[in-house]
Amino acid sequence: MDCTEKLDRALAARPLVLDGAMGTELMALGLPRSTPGEVWNLDEPVWVRQVHRAYLDAGADLLVTNTFGGNRIALRARGLDPGRAAALSRAGARLAREVAGDRALVLGDLGPSGATPGRDVSEAELSDAFLEQAGALLEGGADFLLVESMYHPRELALAVAAARRAGAQRVFASSTLEPAGPGFRAFTGASLAALTVAALEAGADVVGANCGKDLSLDDWVRLAGALVAAAAGKPVLVKPSAGTPAAAPDGTLRWPVGHEAFAAAAPRLLAAGARLLGGCCGAGPAHVAALAVVVGATE
């Protein structure tokens, strides 16, 4: 059975569990906050493997590569050599693939560039950067590609289209939204509908939301329903953060939403129509384990 058939059968059987945050877990293992986590794919791979393994053991069906800020435009903005983009993403995919084995599928992660299409960077340069990263992720062993944390419809569309051009058999597309009256929008002002349409027209197979500002778990339930209504029948994923962090006296970040709250919200997210559940910033293996218990109970 190939990975596409495996995914389709799994989604038809039950909701699936994605993993949680990578960056906050790596920081807990010693990654300096000023250091892009992607460099650890080559410099400290043992710790990246450890995070992936913790999520696998927690019950994740899909592991996301440690490549969120790995496109050449984002690397350059953070003072890194953009020429390392392909190597860092290829290594990130290999690490996730090694850990996943036959127990989980691997999503190659493509995050935003941090630049505005047509203003800070040309669309052609954006497309080329996403295509380079997407190709490297697939070469490294990613089963599918995840375009996440997007807030500009055009950049979202370019990333999804590049993932398709690279040969991805399934493309997941996730936006970052915040409450806006009765609805939701990105901080750029783009509506949930505009972002979802952009993803679907570019060829996304799964749409959803991750991270987000000022979103309670009640908001996430509403957001899941809104995504389902806009998704044109495609599966919907939601990856909430564990609330808004506060700095502890020792300089670490404390996240207010624990795994018990995730477990309590999960049945409501599923009832709203979400088909894939995971966590974003601050959500660790305990959060994923809590989701896995709920999803297992629905089998």
C-alpha positions as CSV (number, residue, x, y, z in Angstrom):
1,M,0.0,0.0,0.0
2,D,1.5,3.4,-1.0
3,C,1.4,6.4,1.3
4,T,-1.5,8.1,-0.5
5,E,-3.7,5.0,-0.2
6,K,-2.6,4.7,3.4
7,L,-3.7,8.3,4.2
8,D,-7.0,8.0,2.4
9,R,-7.9,4.8,4.1
10,A,-6.9,6.1,7.5
11,L,-8.9,9.3,7.0
12,A,-11.9,7.3,6.0
13,A,-11.6,5.1,9.1
14,R,-11.2,7.8,11.8
15,P,-9.9,11.3,12.6
16,L,-6.2,11.5,12.5
17,V,-3.7,13.1,15.0
18,L,-1.0,15.4,14.0
19,D,2.0,16.2,16.3
20,G,2.5,19.4,18.3
21,A,5.0,22.2,18.4
22,M,8.6,21.7,17.3
23,G,10.2,25.0,18.2
24,T,9.1,25.2,21.8
25,E,10.1,21.6,22.4
26,L,13.6,22.2,21.0
27,M,13.9,25.3,23.1
28,A,13.1,23.1,26.2
29,L,16.0,20.9,25.1
30,G,18.4,23.8,24.9
31,L,17.9,25.5,21.6
32,P,18.7,29.2,22.1
33,R,15.7,31.4,21.3
34,S,17.9,33.3,18.8
35,T,18.9,30.2,16.9
36,P,16.6,29.0,14.1
37,G,15.6,25.5,14.9
38,E,16.2,24.3,11.4
39,V,19.9,24.4,11.8
40,W,19.6,21.5,14.4
41,N,18.6,19.2,11.5
42,L,22.3,19.1,10.7
43,D,24.0,20.3,13.8
44,E,22.1,18.5,16.6
45,P,20.0,15.8,14.9
46,V,19.7,13.7,18.1
47,W,17.4,16.3,19.7
48,V,15.2,16.7,16.6
49,R,14.8,12.9,16.5
50,Q,13.9,12.9,20.2
51,V,11.1,15.4,19.7
52,H,9.7,13.4,16.7
53,R,10.0,10.2,18.8
54,A,8.1,11.7,21.7
55,Y,5.2,12.6,19.4
56,L,5.2,9.2,17.7
57,D,5.0,7.5,21.1
58,A,2.2,9.9,22.1
59,G,0.1,8.6,19.3
60,A,0.6,11.0,16.4
61,D,-0.4,9.6,13.0
62,L,1.5,12.3,11.1
63,L,4.9,13.8,12.0
64,V,5.7,17.3,10.7
65,T,9.3,18.1,9.7
66,N,11.5,20.6,11.5
67,T,11.6,22.9,8.5
68,F,9.0,25.6,9.2
69,G,11.4,28.5,8.5
70,G,13.5,26.6,6.0
71,N,12.8,28.4,2.7
72,R,15.7,30.5,1.4
73,I,13.9,33.8,1.9
74,A,13.1,33.2,5.5
75,L,16.6,31.9,6.1
76,R,18.2,35.0,4.6
77,A,15.9,37.3,6.7
78,R,17.3,35.5,9.9
79,G,20.9,36.0,8.9
80,L,21.5,32.4,7.6
81,D,23.0,31.4,4.3
82,P,20.0,30.9,1.9
83,G,22.2,28.4,0.0
84,R,21.6,26.0,2.9
85,A,17.8,25.8,2.3
86,A,17.8,22.5,0.4
87,A,20.2,20.8,2.7
88,L,18.4,21.8,5.9
89,S,15.0,20.7,4.5
90,R,16.3,17.5,3.1
91,A,17.9,16.6,6.5
92,G,14.7,17.6,8.3
93,A,12.7,15.2,6.2
94,R,15.2,12.4,6.7
95,L,15.1,12.7,10.5
96,A,11.3,12.6,10.6
97,R,11.2,9.7,8.1
98,E,13.8,7.7,10.2
99,V,11.6,8.1,13.3
100,A,8.2,7.5,11.6
101,G,9.2,4.3,10.0
102,D,6.0,2.4,9.2
103,R,4.1,3.8,12.2
104,A,3.4,7.3,10.9
105,L,3.3,9.5,7.8
106,V,5.6,12.5,7.3
107,L,4.4,15.9,6.4
108,G,7.2,18.2,4.9
109,D,6.7,21.6,6.5
110,L,6.7,24.8,4.4
111,G,6.2,28.0,6.4
112,P,5.8,31.6,5.3
113,S,8.7,33.6,3.9
114,G,7.9,36.6,6.1
115,A,7.9,38.8,2.9
116,T,4.9,40.3,1.1
117,P,4.4,39.0,-2.4
118,G,4.9,41.7,-5.0
119,R,6.2,44.2,-2.5
120,D,9.1,42.8,-0.6
121,V,9.8,39.9,-3.0
122,S,8.6,39.0,-6.5
123,E,6.2,36.2,-7.0
124,A,8.7,34.4,-9.2
125,E,11.3,34.4,-6.3
126,L,8.7,33.2,-3.9
127,S,7.6,30.4,-6.2
128,D,11.3,29.3,-6.8
129,A,12.0,29.3,-3.0
130,F,9.0,27.2,-2.2
131,L,9.7,24.8,-5.1
132,E,13.3,24.4,-4.0
133,Q,12.2,23.6,-0.4
134,A,9.3,21.3,-1.5
135,G,11.6,19.3,-3.8
136,A,14.2,18.9,-1.0
137,L,11.5,17.7,1.5
138,L,10.2,15.1,-0.9
139,E,13.8,14.0,-1.7
140,G,14.4,13.6,2.0
141,G,11.5,11.2,2.5
142,A,8.4,13.4,3.2
143,D,5.2,11.6,2.2
144,F,3.2,14.8,1.7
145,L,3.6,18.5,2.1
146,L,2.1,20.9,4.6
147,V,1.9,24.6,3.8
148,E,1.2,26.2,7.2
149,S,0.9,29.5,9.2
150,M,0.0,31.4,6.0
151,Y,-1.7,34.8,6.3
152,H,-1.5,36.2,2.7
153,P,-3.7,34.4,0.1
154,R,-1.3,34.9,-2.8
155,E,1.7,33.5,-0.8
156,L,-0.5,30.6,0.2
157,A,-1.5,29.9,-3.4
158,L,2.1,30.1,-4.6
159,A,3.3,27.7,-1.9
160,V,0.6,25.2,-2.6
161,A,1.2,25.4,-6.4
162,A,4.9,24.9,-5.8
163,A,4.2,21.8,-3.7
164,R,2.2,20.5,-6.5
165,R,4.9,21.2,-9.1
166,A,7.4,19.4,-6.9
167,G,5.3,16.3,-7.2
168,A,3.5,16.1,-3.8
169,Q,0.7,13.6,-4.0
170,R,-1.2,15.4,-1.2
171,V,-0.9,19.0,-0.1
172,F,-2.2,20.2,3.2
173,A,-2.7,24.0,3.5
174,S,-3.2,25.8,6.9
175,S,-3.7,29.5,7.6
176,T,-3.1,31.5,10.8
177,L,-6.3,33.4,11.8
178,E,-7.7,35.5,14.6
179,P,-11.2,36.5,15.7
180,A,-12.8,39.3,13.7
181,G,-16.4,39.9,14.9
182,P,-18.4,36.8,14.3
183,G,-15.8,35.5,11.9
184,F,-12.1,35.1,11.5
185,R,-9.3,36.7,9.4
186,A,-5.5,36.9,9.2
187,F,-3.6,39.8,10.6
188,T,-3.2,41.1,7.0
189,G,-7.0,41.5,6.8
190,A,-7.5,38.5,4.5
191,S,-10.7,36.6,5.4
192,L,-10.9,32.9,6.2
193,A,-12.9,32.5,3.0
194,A,-10.2,34.2,0.9
195,L,-7.5,32.1,2.3
196,T,-9.4,28.9,1.9
197,V,-10.4,29.6,-1.7
198,A,-6.8,30.5,-2.5
199,A,-5.6,27.1,-1.1
200,L,-8.3,25.1,-2.9
201,E,-7.8,26.8,-6.2
202,A,-4.1,26.2,-6.0
203,G,-4.7,22.5,-5.5
204,A,-4.8,21.8,-1.7
205,D,-6.3,18.5,-0.6
206,V,-6.7,19.4,3.0
207,V,-7.4,22.9,4.5
208,G,-7.2,24.2,8.0
209,A,-5.8,26.6,10.6
210,N,-2.9,26.5,13.0
211,C,-1.4,28.8,15.7
212,G,-3.5,32.0,15.8
213,K,-3.7,35.0,18.0
214,D,-6.2,35.5,20.8
215,L,-8.0,32.3,20.1
216,S,-9.6,30.4,23.0
217,L,-10.5,26.7,22.5
218,D,-14.1,27.8,22.2
219,D,-13.0,30.0,19.3
220,W,-11.2,27.0,17.8
221,V,-14.5,25.1,17.8
222,R,-16.2,28.0,16.0
223,L,-13.2,28.2,13.6
224,A,-13.4,24.5,12.8
225,G,-17.0,24.8,11.9
226,A,-16.3,27.9,9.7
227,L,-13.5,26.0,7.9
228,V,-15.7,23.0,7.3
229,A,-18.3,25.3,5.7
230,A,-15.6,26.9,3.4
231,A,-13.7,23.7,2.6
232,A,-15.9,22.4,-0.3
233,G,-15.9,18.9,1.1
234,K,-12.1,18.7,1.7
235,P,-10.9,17.4,5.1
236,V,-10.2,20.1,7.7
237,L,-7.2,20.2,10.1
238,V,-6.9,22.3,13.2
239,K,-3.7,22.8,15.2
240,P,-4.4,25.2,18.2
241,S,-1.6,26.7,20.2
242,A,-1.6,26.2,23.9
243,G,-2.8,29.7,24.6
244,T,-0.7,32.9,24.9
245,P,2.6,32.4,26.8
246,A,3.9,34.3,29.7
247,A,7.6,34.6,30.6
248,A,8.6,32.8,33.8
249,P,11.3,34.3,36.1
250,D,13.9,32.0,34.6
251,G,13.2,33.3,31.1
252,T,11.3,30.3,29.9
253,L,7.8,30.5,28.4
254,R,4.8,29.1,30.3
255,W,1.8,28.1,28.2
256,P,-1.6,28.3,30.0
257,V,-3.6,25.6,28.1
258,G,-2.8,22.2,29.4
259,H,-3.4,18.8,27.9
260,E,-6.6,18.3,29.9
261,A,-8.2,21.3,28.1
262,F,-7.1,19.9,24.8
263,A,-8.8,16.6,25.6
264,A,-11.9,18.4,26.7
265,A,-12.1,20.4,23.5
266,A,-11.3,17.5,21.1
267,P,-14.8,16.0,21.0
268,R,-16.2,19.5,20.2
269,L,-13.7,20.0,17.4
270,L,-14.6,16.7,15.9
271,A,-18.3,17.4,16.2
272,A,-17.7,20.7,14.3
273,G,-16.3,18.6,11.5
274,A,-12.5,18.7,12.0
275,R,-10.9,15.5,10.7
276,L,-7.3,16.1,11.7
277,L,-6.3,17.4,15.1
278,G,-2.9,18.5,16.4
279,G,-1.2,21.2,18.4
280,C,0.9,24.3,17.6
281,C,3.1,26.6,19.8
282,G,3.4,25.3,23.3
283,A,1.5,22.1,22.7
284,G,3.7,19.2,23.5
285,P,3.6,15.4,23.6
286,A,1.1,15.4,26.5
287,H,-1.3,17.4,24.4
288,V,-0.9,15.0,21.5
289,A,-1.4,12.0,23.8
290,A,-4.6,13.5,25.1
291,L,-5.9,14.0,21.5
292,A,-4.9,10.5,20.6
293,V,-7.0,9.1,23.5
294,V,-10.1,10.9,22.3
295,V,-9.6,10.0,18.7
296,G,-9.0,6.4,19.7
297,A,-12.3,6.4,21.6
298,T,-14.2,7.4,18.5
299,E,-13.0,4.4,16.4
